[in-house]
Amino acid sequence: MNKKETSEKNIFINREISWLEFNKRVLYQALDESTPLLERLGFLSIYGSNLDEFFMVRIGSLSDQMIAIPDKIDDKTGQTAQEQIIEVWKWLTNHEKEVEKAIKKVLNKLQLIGISILQVDNLEKVDELLTRDYFNKDIKPLLSAQIIDPHHPFPFLKNKQSYVMAQLEDKNNKIRYGIVHTENLPKFINYSINEKERIVITSDLITHHLSSIFKKYTVKEAITLRVTRNADIDIATEMMDEHEDFLNIMEKVLIKRKRLGIVRVQLSHSISSEFTDYIKKVLNLQKDVIVVNNYPLDLEFGFGLKRAFKEKHPNDVYPAVSPINSIDFVNQSGLDYLKSNDLLLHYPYQSSQPFIQLLYEAANNPHVVSIKITLYRLSSPSRIAAALAYAAEKGKQVIAVMELRARFDEQSNIDYSKLLEDAGCTIHYGLTDYKVHSKVCLITMREKNRIKYFTYVGTGNFNEITQEQYTDLAYVTSDTMVGEDANILFDALSVNELVEGNDTLWIAPLSFRSEVIKEIDKEIEYHQANGNGNIEIKLNSMNDVMIMKKLIEASQQGVKVFLLIRGICCLLPNVKGYTDNITVKSIVGRHLEHSRILKFGDGGRARIFIGSGDFLNRNTQRRVEAFIQIKQPDLKVRVNQILLVEKDKESIGWIMQNDGSYVNQNNEKMKHSQDILRKYFSIEESRPVEDLIERENLWQRLKKRLLG
């Protein structure tokens, strides 16, 4: 699609702008009065860490592209990398005042619960005395300060670390520059006066006392500075020696990544052009990547405040909730249950304990031969890794396909690879050219001369921490054909090959996208013959042009398409003549919406699939993903129930407009779908019935009860 065609149709939005709109929704969750106050600080931290990663990965990648292949254009908008970067900076500049206002509003709200964030230039006398004493006793002895001169060159600035810089004047009126490292210091200090909490940002306190650090100089200007570095390193270029162990390669990559170029410089406030030019020179900035943020540069301190005060203010955090154990697995053998039933788990409302129980049961079962699993991100510590190590020690063959390239979890995966290998597990590092992102586990049993399989296919990682924070689905079945196809997948991964496709699993990159398109075509054909065509898709993100074009075709043919997409959505809804029948809704809340559900059709004829991949180019073309069809009727009902609740007009969400912006669908009478689903899974009498249409009727009756 060329630039002219794209602009005429106006049906796609730039991926980066769509992501920025998503992060804006995260920020607005911090402004939601129904969110407990200390949790709102957490959303500020998430907003900040998201933006850090966006610059490290997306802007880093575009910056590299701008140098290596400057003429390459985006397949949706026709923009070059340079044009996309310019548009990103323009968007951020236009929204900076809005972001600043939102952050300051949340921080000022802390005064309602007796917490004040002090400005060091406007301290009362008692605060000045207390903070000076703390600085001299607890901060100053830990500081590393230096004057920049030929004998003390400008230091390397670490990624996401804050530094205090000063423009100084010596006794001969000569300008000098000094820098103070703040790493390994607390992000803030807090103390109480008359049961009121006082907070001072550590970098602000250092700035306030610079004259006592650089005693022989006059401090002319001072700022806090923070850099963000490119983290998008091309691993393929590091793999020139095909005989070198991949684990060793990844360890070298992690060292190299720490020293990549700067893609953003944050300043705490505006400074003189002379000072700015000096920073550009010493940091060797080839383009203007400096931004002034009139709020704390490292918003991670929001999580720190939450941790510091949650015990004193229990009403200002989310109430504790415990995931319920699946009734299906209570006080019985999981393997025996699965021989005649499938299992569906919905995290975080249901516990991950049944799966961990299943691993230990398999380890202790004399008929179990092997456990094979794909691992992308493990928690620390990991009960799942412990169960795999236990199984290996019990003599089972345990094969773990460990993806060492899971971004920002590389070191953790390297460490777990070594630990699991020491325990007796066989470790494979996936495929050379493709990340293994699928969430599959296969338990193989030989019983009475018959091979039996127990296969787990999930939407989220084998990670107990995220299973309590993210919404995800896991499907476990003893279906023989599924097990055989999963075994084919593991055999292929073991010999560095892709799977062409099989009867029960859609496997990216060779069959996932084509199978999705086939299902959309089926629904178009059904609608043309019978009407009432229906497609419902829940994902994290979408930018695959081939799939989006097919969804446009479905809309043009009259098929109703409902997209529940939390993050990036490059397809604009309600564009006349193209996407009139497409609705896009984004849900942001206490839990990160992470499950991937594909539903084609409706009622008894619905075909429902779950799996690990989004409709992003990386998932459809550059990763190994796995999807499975949910066939057991009562479990189809349960997945359909999730979609019913989340689609409902009376549940909170953001509705995408045809210009790429979002409107908040929220009022005092509405409830969050996550709260509704938590209640649903805790109400025993509302366990699903087999008929999908009857379940939809039941939902209408339950809604009054659940919305209360």
Residue pairs with C-beta under 8 A, 6 or more apart in sequence:
1 75
1 76
1 78
1 545
2 78
3 73
3 77
3 78
3 79
4 78
6 12
6 76
6 77
6 78
7 78
9 575
9 578
10 572
10 575
11 552
11 571
11 572
11 575
11 578
11 579
12 76
12 77
12 545
12 548
12 570
12 571
12 572
13 76
13 77
13 569
13 570
13 571
13 572
13 660
14 74
14 76
14 77
14 79
14 84
14 87
14 570
15 74
15 76
15 543
15 568
15 570
16 54
16 58
16 62
16 84
16 87
16 88
17 87
17 88
17 91
17 660
18 543
18 567
18 568
18 569
18 570
18 660
19 54
19 58
19 567
19 568
20 54
20 88
20 91
20 92
20 95
21 660
21 661
21 662
22 566
22 567
22 568
22 586
23 47
23 50
23 51
23 54
24 95
25 586
25 588
25 654
25 662
26 43
26 46
26 47
26 50
26 588
27 43
27 44
27 47
27 99
27 102
27 103
28 102
28 588
28 664
29 35
29 40
29 43
29 588
29 589
30 40
30 41
30 43
30 44
30 47
30 102
30 103
30 106
31 40
31 102
31 105
31 106
32 40
32 666
35 43
36 315
36 316
36 317
36 318
37 109
37 110
37 112
37 113
37 313
37 316
38 305
38 306
38 309
38 310
38 313
38 316
38 317
39 306
39 316
39 317
39 318
39 590
40 106
40 109
41 106
41 110
41 302
41 303
41 305
41 306
42 302
42 303
42 306
43 302
44 103
44 106
44 299
44 302
45 299
45 300
45 301
45 302
45 303
47 299
48 298
48 299
48 300
48 302
49 299
49 300
52 160
52 228
53 231
53 408
55 228
55 263
55 264
56 159
56 228
56 229
56 230
56 231
56 232
56 263
57 231
57 232
57 407
58 232
59 85
59 88
59 230
59 263
59 264
60 229
60 230
60 231
60 232
60 260
60 261
60 263
61 232
62 81
62 84
62 85
63 81
63 85
63 230
63 261
63 263
64 230
64 232
64 234
65 72
65 81
66 80
66 81
66 82
66 85
69 81
70 80
70 81
70 82
71 80
72 80
72 81
73 79
73 80
74 80
74 84
75 545
76 543
76 545
76 548
76 570
77 84
79 87
92 291
96 291
96 293
100 293
100 294
100 295
103 295
103 296
103 299
104 295
107 117
107 295
110 116
110 117
110 199
110 305
113 309
113 313
113 316
114 195
114 196
114 197
115 196
115 197
115 199
115 305
115 309
116 196
116 197
116 198
116 199
117 199
117 200
117 201
118 127
118 198
118 199
118 200
119 204
120 131
120 200
120 201
120 204
120 205
120 207
120 208
121 208
123 131
126 193
127 193
127 198
130 191
130 193
130 198
131 189
131 200
131 205
131 208
132 209
134 189
134 191
134 205
135 205
135 206
135 208
135 209
136 212
138 189
139 185
139 189
139 202
139 205
139 206
140 209
140 212
140 213
142 184
142 185
143 180
143 181
143 182
143 206
143 213
144 180
144 181
145 178
145 179
145 180
145 181
145 213
145 214
146 152
146 155
146 178
146 179
147 168
147 176
147 177
147 178
147 214
147 217
148 154
148 176
148 177
148 178
148 179
148 282
149 176
154 179
154 282
155 179
155 181
156 259
157 163
157 225
157 227
157 262
157 283
158 183
158 227
158 258
159 227
159 228
159 229
159 231
159 258
160 226
160 227
160 228
160 298
161 181
161 182
161 183
161 226
161 227
162 182
162 203
162 224
162 225
162 226
162 297
162 298
163 179
163 180
163 181
163 182
163 224
163 225
163 226
164 179
164 180
164 182
164 203
164 206
164 207
164 210
164 222
164 223
164 224
164 225
165 177
165 178
165 179
165 180
165 222
165 223
165 224
165 225
165 279
166 177
166 178
166 179
166 180
166 210
166 214
166 219
166 220
166 221
166 222
167 175
167 176
167 177
167 219
167 220
167 221
167 222
167 271
167 272
167 274
167 275
167 278
168 175
168 176
168 177
168 178
168 214
168 217
168 218
168 219
168 220
169 175
169 176
169 217
169 218
169 220
170 176
170 216
170 217
171 216
175 220
175 274
176 217
177 278
177 282
178 210
178 213
178 214
178 217
180 206
180 210
180 213
182 202
182 203
182 206
185 202
186 202
186 304
187 201
187 202
187 298
187 300
187 301
187 304
188 199
188 200
188 201
188 202
188 301
188 304
188 305
189 199
189 200
189 202
189 205
190 197
190 198
190 199
190 200
190 308
191 197
191 198
192 198
197 309
199 305
201 296
201 301
203 224
203 268
203 297
204 224
206 213
207 222
207 223
207 224
210 219
210 222
211 219
221 271
221 272
221 275
223 267
223 268
223 269
223 271
223 275
224 267
224 268
224 297
225 265
225 266
225 267
225 268
225 279
225 297
226 265
226 266
226 297
226 298
227 262
227 264
227 265
227 266
227 283
228 262
228 263
228 264
228 265
228 266
229 258
229 259
229 260
229 261
229 262
229 263
230 260
230 261
230 262
230 263
231 257
231 260
231 407
231 408
232 260
233 253
233 256
233 257
233 260
235 249
235 250
235 253
235 405
236 433
238 249
238 252
238 253
238 256
239 246
239 249
239 432
246 404
246 429
247 404
247 414
247 417
247 418
247 429
250 404
250 405
250 410
250 414
251 414
253 410
254 410
254 411
262 283
262 285
262 289
263 289
264 289
264 291
265 279
265 283
265 285
265 289
265 290
265 291
266 291
266 292
266 293
266 297
267 290
267 291
267 292
267 293
268 292
268 293
268 294
268 297
269 292
269 294
270 292
276 290
279 285
279 290
280 288
280 290
306 317
309 316
310 316
310 317
318 590
321 678
323 347
323 348
323 349
323 350
323 351
323 352
323 468
324 349
324 350
324 351
324 681
324 682
325 350
325 351
325 353
325 354
326 343
326 345
326 350
326 351
326 354
327 684
327 687
328 337
328 341
328 343
328 354
329 337
329 343
329 353
329 354
329 357
333 361
334 343
334 354
334 357
334 358
334 361
335 358
335 361
335 362
335 365
335 443
335 445
335 454
337 343
338 358
338 454
338 476
338 477
338 478
339 452
339 478
340 478
341 632
342 475
342 476
342 477
342 478
342 479
342 630
342 631
342 632
342 635
343 354
343 474
343 475
343 476
343 477
344 473
344 474
344 475
344 476
344 630
344 635
344 638
344 639
345 351
345 352
345 354
345 355
345 473
345 474
345 476
346 471
346 472
346 473
346 595
346 638
346 642
346 677
346 681
347 460
347 467
347 468
347 470
347 471
347 472
347 473
347 474
348 467
348 468
348 469
348 470
348 471
348 591
349 471
349 677
349 678
349 680
349 681
349 682
350 681
352 464
352 467
352 474
355 384
355 441
355 456
355 474
355 476
356 383
356 384
356 387
356 464
358 443
358 454
358 476
359 371
359 384
359 387
359 388
359 390
359 391
359 443
360 387
360 390
360 391
362 368
362 371
362 391
362 396
362 443
362 445
362 454
363 371
363 387
363 390
363 391
363 394
363 396
364 394
365 445
367 445
367 446
367 447
368 396
368 443
368 444
368 445
369 396
369 397
369 444
369 445
369 446
370 396
370 397
370 398
370 399
370 442
370 443
370 444
371 388
371 391
371 396
371 397
371 398
371 399
371 441
371 442
371 443
371 444
372 398
372 399
372 400
372 401
372 441
372 442
372 444
372 486
372 487
372 490
373 388
373 398
373 399
373 400
373 401
373 440
373 441
373 442
373 462
374 400
374 401
374 403
374 436
374 438
374 439
374 440
374 441
374 493
374 624
375 400
375 401
375 402
375 403
375 413
375 416
375 462
376 403
376 406
376 409
376 436
376 437
376 439
376 461
376 462
377 406
377 409
377 412
377 413
377 461
377 463
377 466
378 384
378 385
378 409
378 412
378 413
378 416
378 461
378 462
378 463
379 463
379 464
379 465
379 466
380 412
382 416
382 463
382 464
383 464
384 462
384 463
384 464
385 416
385 419
385 420
388 398
388 400
388 420
388 423
388 425
389 398
389 419
389 420
389 423
389 424
389 425
391 398
392 398
392 420
392 423
392 424
392 425
393 423
393 424
397 426
398 420
398 424
398 425
398 426
399 425
399 426
399 428
399 490
399 494
400 417
400 420
400 425
400 426
400 427
400 428
401 428
401 429
401 430
401 436
401 490
401 493
401 494
402 413
402 416
402 417
402 420
402 427
402 428
402 429
402 430
403 413
403 429
403 430
403 435
403 436
403 437
404 410
404 413
404 414
404 417
404 429
404 430
405 430
405 435
406 413
406 435
417 427
417 429
420 427
421 427
428 493
428 494
430 436
430 493
430 624
431 493
431 496
431 497
431 498
431 624
432 496
433 622
434 498
434 509
434 622
434 623
434 624
435 618
435 622
435 623
435 624
436 493
436 623
436 624
437 612
437 613
437 619
437 623
437 624
437 625
438 457
438 489
438 507
438 611
438 612
438 613
438 624
438 625
438 626
439 456
439 457
439 458
439 459
439 460
439 461
439 462
439 474
439 612
439 626
440 455
440 456
440 457
440 458
440 486
440 489
440 490
440 626
441 455
441 456
441 462
442 453
442 454
442 455
442 456
442 483
442 486
442 487
442 490
443 453
443 454
443 455
444 451
444 452
444 453
444 483
444 487
445 451
445 452
445 453
445 454
446 452
452 478
452 480
452 483
453 478
453 479
453 480
453 482
453 483
453 484
453 486
453 487
454 476
454 477
454 478
454 483
455 476
455 477
455 478
455 479
455 482
455 483
455 486
456 474
456 475
456 476
457 474
457 475
457 482
457 486
457 505
457 610
457 611
457 612
457 626
457 627
457 628
458 472
458 473
458 474
458 475
458 610
458 612
459 472
459 473
459 474
459 594
459 595
459 596
459 597
459 610
459 611
459 612
460 466
460 467
460 470
460 472
460 473
460 474
460 594
460 595
460 612
461 467
466 472
466 592
466 594
469 591
469 592
470 591
470 592
470 593
470 594
471 591
471 592
471 593
471 594
471 595
471 674
472 594
472 595
473 595
473 597
473 610
473 639
475 610
475 628
475 630
475 635
477 628
477 632
479 504
481 503
481 504
482 504
482 505
482 628
485 502
485 503
485 504
485 505
486 505
488 499
488 502
489 499
489 505
489 507
489 626
492 498
492 499
493 624
498 507
498 509
498 510
498 624
499 505
499 507
499 510
499 511
499 624
500 510
500 511
501 507
501 510
501 511
501 514
501 515
502 511
504 628
504 629
505 626
505 627
505 628
506 512
506 515
506 516
506 609
506 611
506 625
506 626
506 627
506 628
507 624
507 625
507 626
508 613
508 619
508 620
508 621
508 623
508 624
508 625
508 626
509 620
509 621
509 622
509 623
509 624
509 625
512 611
512 613
512 619
512 620
512 625
512 627
513 544
513 546
513 547
513 620
513 621
515 627
516 547
516 550
516 598
516 615
517 546
517 547
517 550
519 598
519 600
519 607
520 535
520 547
520 550
520 551
520 553
520 554
520 600
521 550
522 600
523 533
523 534
523 535
523 554
523 559
523 600
523 601
524 533
524 553
524 554
524 557
524 559
526 533
526 601
527 533
527 554
527 557
527 558
527 559
528 557
531 558
532 602
533 554
533 557
533 558
533 559
533 560
534 559
534 560
534 599
534 600
534 601
534 602
534 606
535 551
535 554
535 559
535 560
535 561
535 562
535 599
535 600
536 561
536 562
536 564
536 597
536 599
536 643
536 647
537 561
537 562
537 563
537 564
537 565
537 597
537 598
537 599
537 615
538 563
538 564
538 565
538 593
538 595
538 596
538 597
538 598
538 642
538 643
538 646
539 563
539 564
539 565
539 566
539 596
539 614
539 615
540 565
540 566
540 567
540 568
540 593
540 594
540 596
540 614
541 565
541 566
541 567
541 568
541 569
541 614
541 615
541 616
542 548
542 563
542 565
542 568
542 569
542 570
542 571
542 614
542 615
542 616
543 568
543 570
543 615
543 616
543 617
544 615
544 616
544 617
544 619
544 620
544 621
546 620
547 615
547 620
548 570
548 571
548 615
551 561
551 563
551 571
551 579
551 582
552 571
552 578
552 579
552 582
554 561
554 581
555 561
555 578
555 579
555 580
555 581
555 582
556 577
556 578
556 580
558 581
559 581
560 581
561 581
561 582
561 583
562 582
562 583
562 585
562 647
563 569
563 571
563 573
563 582
563 583
563 584
563 585
564 585
564 586
564 587
564 593
564 597
564 643
564 646
564 647
565 584
565 585
565 586
566 586
566 587
566 588
566 592
566 593
566 594
567 586
568 616
569 584
569 586
569 656
571 579
571 582
571 584
572 579
572 656
572 658
572 659
572 660
573 579
573 582
573 583
573 584
573 656
573 657
573 658
574 580
574 582
574 583
574 657
574 658
575 658
579 658
583 655
584 655
584 656
585 646
585 647
585 653
585 654
585 655
585 656
585 665
586 653
586 654
586 656
586 662
587 593
587 646
587 652
587 653
587 654
587 673
587 674
588 654
589 652
589 672
589 673
589 674
590 672
590 674
591 674
595 610
595 642
596 610
596 611
596 612
596 613
596 614
596 627
597 608
597 609
597 610
597 639
597 642
597 643
598 608
598 609
598 610
598 611
598 627
599 606
599 607
599 608
599 609
599 639
599 640
599 643
600 606
600 607
601 607
602 692
603 692
603 693
604 691
604 692
604 693
606 636
606 640
606 692
607 629
608 629
608 630
608 636
608 639
608 640
609 627
609 628
609 629
609 630
610 627
610 628
610 630
610 639
611 625
611 626
611 627
611 628
612 625
612 626
612 627
613 619
613 620
613 623
613 625
613 627
619 625
630 636
630 639
633 690
633 691
634 688
634 689
634 690
635 688
636 692
637 688
637 689
637 690
637 691
637 692
637 695
638 688
640 692
640 695
640 696
641 680
641 688
641 695
641 699
642 677
644 695
644 696
644 699
645 651
645 673
645 676
645 677
645 680
645 699
646 653
646 673
648 673
648 703
649 665
650 669
650 670
650 671
650 703
650 707
651 670
651 671
651 672
651 673
651 676
652 665
652 666
652 670
652 671
652 672
652 673
653 665
653 666
653 673
654 662
654 663
654 664
654 665
655 662
655 663
655 665
656 662
657 663
669 707
671 706
671 707
676 706
676 707
679 706
680 686
680 702
680 706
686 698
686 702
688 695
689 695
689 698
